[in-house]
Amino acid sequence: MKLATFTHEKTTRIGVVVDEEICDLGSLSAMPVDMIQLLNAGPEAMADIRRKAPQARRIPIAQVHLESPVLRPRKFLGLGGSYESHLKETSHLMARPTHQTWFNKQVTCVNGPYDPIELPRISSTLDYEGELAFIIGRRGRHVRAAQAMEMIAGFTICNDVSVREWQLRAMTHTLGKSFDTHGPLGPWMVTPDEIGDPHDLLLQTWVNNELRQSARTSELIFTVGQMIEELSTVFTLEPGDILSTGSPAGVGGAQKPPVYLKVGDVVRVAVSGIGHIENRVVPEAL
């Protein structure tokens, strides 16, 4: 099942994507109106949606504005150095990790799957990182890797947009990862039953139709289960939390010389089984 957050006729709500249409859950009585509300309601609510979605009013996708699947997650975390190929191209900056290295993307950076991303006035070192992300579906602490998939509501696509100059100011990376508009997500959340093995997906990134990144998620150094086990050892994971799994080789900052994004560039990130997101670079709004 593909679940989307969308805006239509000035109202934002959630729906089920079927082919080129959205089953508008807002047209049914007693249905959740946003993704976190749905996830907080538990597996019974998800099963209820599967049963009732065919009865909902259908709207062509072309007539709606797709938003990030989760508009304001409680947490938005990214994993650094998680692909062997990316470690090789950035070996002058980082060594192969013995432990997972997570950073915060402040939730105000969350952006829609087809909305523009801003080139900051303060820096020209704007870069892309195409990634597979997943959305937590239930509260959990001390979750073992073997049970981790039970925690996942679905998978989505992330462009972990980065301002390299600011990223390198501190080991936490948070400032360089958190500029407004620098967290495009979507185009929807795909439930695990439709994804199959999340460690065997094709991830690709294009800039202006030039293929820059192409890798399979089988190259991830850490599994999705290991990621959940690591984080839940420290803090409680909650419904709607977004965890982005890292990026393979091919980022602009690793090219020689670096090739950073400029106004007018279009970045497209696709993951098999999910779809694609696409964002145009614009000047920072005044």
N, C-alpha and C positions, 0 to 999 in steps of 0.2 A: 504494500500500500504506500502511495506517495501522499504525504500530508503537506499542504502549503499554507503559508500565511499570505493573505492578499488584501488589497484595497480595491473596493468597487463602489462607485457612487458615494465617495467620501466616507465610507465605513470600512474598517479593517476587521477581518475575522479569519477563520481557518476553513479549509476545505480539503476534499480528497480529489486528487488529480486522476482523471481517467481519459486517456488519449489526449485530445486537445481541448478538454473541458475541465472545469472544476465543479465538483458537487459541493454546493454552498451549504455548509453545515448550519449557517445562520438562518437558513430558511426552515429548519426543523425546530421543534420545541424542545426546551431543556437540553440543549447541546452546549458544550464549552465554546467560548468565543475566542480564546487564545491558546497557544500551544502549551504554555506552562500550566494553565488551568486544566487542560486535557491530561497532561502527564501527571499532575498531582492527583487526578481522579482515579488513577490506577488502571490495571489491565482490563477491568470490567468496562471502563469507559471506552477503551480502545476497541474492545469486542463489540460494544454497542454501536460504535461508528461504522465498523465493518458491515453490520447488519442494516443500518439505516441509511447509509450514504446513497444507495441507489434510489432512494425516495426523494432525495434533495433536489432542489432546483439546480440546473446546470447552466454554467456561464462559460462562454468561450474564453480560453486563456488569453487570447489576443485582446480581450476587452477589460482585463484586470491589470493591476500593477502588483507584481510579485514582490513581497518583502522578504527579509531574512526569516527563515522558519521560526526562530525564536527572536523576538524583538529586543528584549532586555534580559539576557541570561544573568543569573546570579554570578556565574564565573565564566570567563572566556580565557582558556589557557592554551599555549602553544608549546610543542616539544621541539627543542633545538638539537641539531646534529643527529637526526634519526635515520638518515640514509647514508650508506657507505659512500655512494658517489658524491654526495654533497660534502661529506667530510674531506674527500680527496681534493675537491676544487677549492676548499677553504682551509687547507691544511696549515697555511701560514697564520691562521687566526685561531684554530681550535684543534685539539687532539681528539682521538677516538674516545668517547665517553665510557667510563666504567659504570656510571649511574645515569639515570635519566635527568636531563636538564630542562626544567619547565620554566616558562616565563608567563607573566600576565599580559593579556591585551585588555586594556580597560574597555568596559562594555559600551562606552560612548562611541567606540570606533565601529560598532556593528553597522553594516550597510547592506542594502538589498543586492540581489544577484545581478541586476542589470543597471544599477545606479552608478553615477560617476564617482571616481576617486580623485581626491584633490592633490595637486602638487603643492607642497607647503611653500609659503613665502620665505621661510627661514632656511630651506635646504633644497638642493637639486639632486640629492642622492636617493631618489625614489626607486624602489625595486619591488619585484613581484616574487611570490613563492606559492606555487600551486600545491594544494594539499587536500588530502582526505580528512574529513572531520567527523566526529560522532557526537550525538546528543544523549545525555544521561536521561533515563526514564523513571528512575526510582531512587529514593534515598538509600545510601549505603556507606558503611564504614568497615574497614578491615575486610574488604572483599578479596577473596583469593582469585588468582588468575583463571582457574578452572571454572569459576562461577561468574566471571566478569561479563560474559555476553548477556546474562540475564539483566544486567544493569542498563543496557543500551536500548533506547527507544528507536533510534534510527541513525542513518548516515547522511551526510551532506558534503558539499564542496566548500572549501575556504581558499581565498587568496590572502595569505598572510602578508599583506602589504607592509613594507618596511622602509624606514628612512635610515639608511645605513650609518650616516654620520652621527645621528642621535642614538642609534642602537649601540654603537661602540663607546658611548660616553660612560656606561656603567655595565657591570657584569650581568645585571638583572635584565637588560635589554628592553625593559618595559616602555621607556619613553619613545624609543624608536619604533616600537610596534603598536603604538596606541593613538596615533594621530586620528582625528575625526575622519570618518569615511574609509579608514584603512582596514576594515574587517568585512569585506563582502562575503556573504554566505548564501547558500541555496543550491539550485532554485527551489528546492523543497527538501523534506526529510523522507528518506526511503527506509521503510521498516526492515529489520534484519532478515526476515523470511524471503525478501526479494533480492537481497544482496548476496546471500550465500556466504562464501569465504571472503571476509574483508581483506585478507592477506594475499589476494590474487586478483587485484583490480588494476586496470591500466589507467594511469594518471598522465595527462598531457597539458602543456601550457603553450599558447601561442601569443606572440606580440605582433600585431599588424599582419596576421596570417603567416608569420614565420615561426615554425616549431622551435621552441627553446628548451622545453623539458619533456621527457618521455621516459617513464619508468613504471614498473609494476610494484604494487605494495608488498610483494613478497620480498622486496629488498629492505624493508624496514628492519632496523636493528633490534627494536623491541616490539613485541606483539601488543595488540590492543588489550589483551588480558593483563599483560605485565604493566601496561600504562595505568589501568584502573587499579590494580593491586598497589602500585607505588603511591598513587595519589591518595587513595582511600586509607592508607596506613596513617596518613598525616591529618586529613580532614574529611568531613562528611561530604560526599558527592550528593547533589540534589537535582531533582527534575529540572530539565532545561539547561543545565550546565553544558557548555560546549568545549570539547577537547579536540584540538587540531594536531594531527599526527606528524607534522614535519614535511620537509620538501626535498626532492631529489636534486641532482646536479642540473645546472643550466640557468641559474639566476644571473641577472645582469651584472651584479657587483663582482662576480667571480670571473667575468670575461676580461681579457687583456687586450686593450684597455677596457675598464668597466663601461658598460652600456646601460645607463640609467633611463628610466621612463621620462618622457617629456609630454607636454600638453599635446593632445590629439592622438596619442598612442591608445590602442585598444588591446586589452589583455583578456584572453579567453582561457579558462581552465575547465577541462573536461575529465570526468571520472566514469569509467564504464559502469553501467548499471544505475547511474544516477542522472547524468545529463551534463549540462555545462552552465557556467556563469560567464558573464562578459561585461567588462567595465571600461569606460573611456576615461582617460586622464584629462582633468580640467584644472584651471587655476584655482587656488584656494579662494573661497568666497570671502568677500570683504566684510 
